[in-house]
């Protein structure tokens, strides 16, 4: 997929995220009984848009996930929605956002523009197929949703990304 095609596919998500950022501004300006609740739902919706946008970007894979799947499925062509067809019960694999969604959401909110959010989605959104054990190691090392340096977290968890030769 070309960069232009990817940008075209991700633009509706960027536009929706910016609209929700504007919604956050409205919530902040109007004191209301449900202000905290409304803010939480808006942030949750931005996170959902980021997760859904993930389906449109090529998925990477760890070396161990690639080795486990290589004889049965090409993980690079699979998304979370395809997983039940090759991994019943999602027993072996997980789709992992290398940069936590919370961090991506904060970057999107900081940019405040469609082009800025589009840059975050095209440049920082990285989705990786990992084995459950690899994900558990990230969690054990306290990198589940807080990774100041994702490359360092992956190295510490001994997750190596597979590169197509």
C-alpha positions in Angstrom: 0.0 0.0 0.0 1.3 3.4 -0.9 1.7 6.2 1.6 -0.9 8.2 -0.2 -3.4 5.4 -0.1 -2.7 4.9 3.6 -3.2 8.6 4.3 -6.5 8.5 2.4 -7.7 5.5 4.5 -6.6 7.1 7.8 -7.9 10.6 7.1 -11.5 9.8 8.3 -10.1 8.6 11.6 -8.0 11.7 11.9 -11.0 13.9 11.2 -13.1 12.0 13.8 -10.3 12.3 16.4 -10.0 16.1 15.9 -13.8 16.5 16.2 -13.6 14.6 19.5 -10.7 16.8 20.6 -12.9 19.8 20.0 -15.6 18.0 22.0 -13.1 17.7 24.9 -12.7 21.5 24.7 -16.5 21.9 25.0 -16.7 19.6 28.0 -13.9 21.5 29.7 -15.6 24.9 29.2 -19.0 23.8 30.6 -19.1 22.8 34.2 -21.6 20.0 34.5 -22.5 17.2 36.9 -21.3 14.6 34.4 -18.1 16.5 33.2 -15.7 13.7 34.4 -17.9 11.0 32.9 -18.3 12.8 29.5 -14.5 13.4 29.3 -13.8 9.8 30.0 -16.2 8.7 27.2 -14.7 11.1 24.8 -11.1 9.9 25.6 -12.3 6.3 25.2 -13.8 7.1 21.8 -10.5 8.6 20.6 -8.8 5.5 21.8 -11.3 3.3 19.9 -10.6 5.3 16.7 -6.9 4.7 17.1 -7.5 1.0 17.6 -9.8 0.8 14.5 -7.3 2.7 12.4 -4.8 0.0 13.3 -6.6 -2.4 11.0 -5.6 -0.3 8.0 -1.8 -0.3 8.6 0.4 -3.2 7.8 1.0 -5.4 10.9 4.5 -6.3 12.0 5.3 -9.4 13.9 7.8 -10.6 16.4 10.4 -13.2 15.4 8.8 -15.7 17.7 5.3 -15.0 16.5 6.5 -15.3 12.9 8.2 -18.6 13.6 5.1 -20.1 15.2 2.8 -18.9 12.4 4.9 -19.3 9.3 3.7 -22.8 8.3 0.0 -21.9 8.7 -0.6 -18.2 8.2 1.0 -15.0 7.0 0.6 -12.8 10.0 1.5 -9.7 8.0 -1.8 -10.1 6.1 -3.9 -10.7 9.2 -5.7 -8.3 11.6 -7.3 -8.8 15.0 -10.6 -9.5 13.2 -9.0 -12.4 11.2 -7.5 -14.0 14.3 -10.3 -16.4 15.2 -9.8 -18.1 11.8 -6.3 -19.2 12.6 -6.0 -18.9 16.4 -9.2 -20.2 18.0 -9.9 -18.5 21.3 -6.9 -16.1 20.6 -4.9 -18.7 22.5 -1.4 -18.1 21.0 -1.2 -14.6 19.5 -2.0 -11.0 20.4 -2.1 -7.8 18.4 0.0 -5.4 20.4 0.3 -1.6 19.9 4.0 -1.0 20.1 3.3 2.6 21.3 0.5 2.3 23.8 -2.8 3.7 22.6 -2.8 6.1 25.6 0.5 7.6 24.4 -0.8 7.8 20.8 -4.0 9.5 22.1 -2.0 12.1 24.0 0.1 12.8 20.9 -3.1 13.2 18.8 -4.7 15.6 21.4 -1.4 17.6 21.5 -1.5 18.2 17.7 -5.1 19.4 17.5 -5.1 19.3 13.7 -6.2 16.8 11.1 -2.8 16.8 9.5 -1.1 16.5 12.9 -3.3 13.5 13.9 -2.7 12.0 10.5 1.0 12.3 11.0 0.7 10.5 14.4 -1.4 7.7 12.8 1.0 7.2 9.9 4.3 7.7 11.7 3.7 6.4 15.2 1.0 3.8 14.9 2.8 0.4 14.9 0.9 -2.8 15.4 2.8 -6.0 16.2 1.7 -9.6 16.4 3.3 -11.1 19.5 3.0 -14.4 21.3 1.0 -14.3 24.5 4.1 -15.1 26.5 5.8 -12.0 25.0 2.9 -9.8 26.0 2.9 -11.3 29.5 6.6 -10.4 29.7 5.8 -6.8 28.8 3.2 -6.8 31.5 5.5 -8.4 34.1 8.1 -5.7 33.4 5.4 -3.1 33.9 5.3 -2.0 30.3 1.7 -2.9 29.6 0.5 0.6 29.0 3.4 2.8 30.0 6.3 2.8 27.7 8.4 6.0 27.5 10.7 4.2 25.1 9.0 1.3 23.2 12.1 0.1 21.6 13.8 -0.2 25.0 10.7 -1.9 26.5 10.7 -4.4 23.6 14.4 -5.1 24.0 14.1 -5.6 27.8 11.2 -8.0 27.1 13.3 -9.7 24.5 10.8 -9.1 21.7 12.6 -8.8 18.4 10.7 -7.6 15.3 10.8 -9.9 12.3 12.1 -8.3 9.1 11.1 -9.7 5.7 14.3 -10.7 4.0 
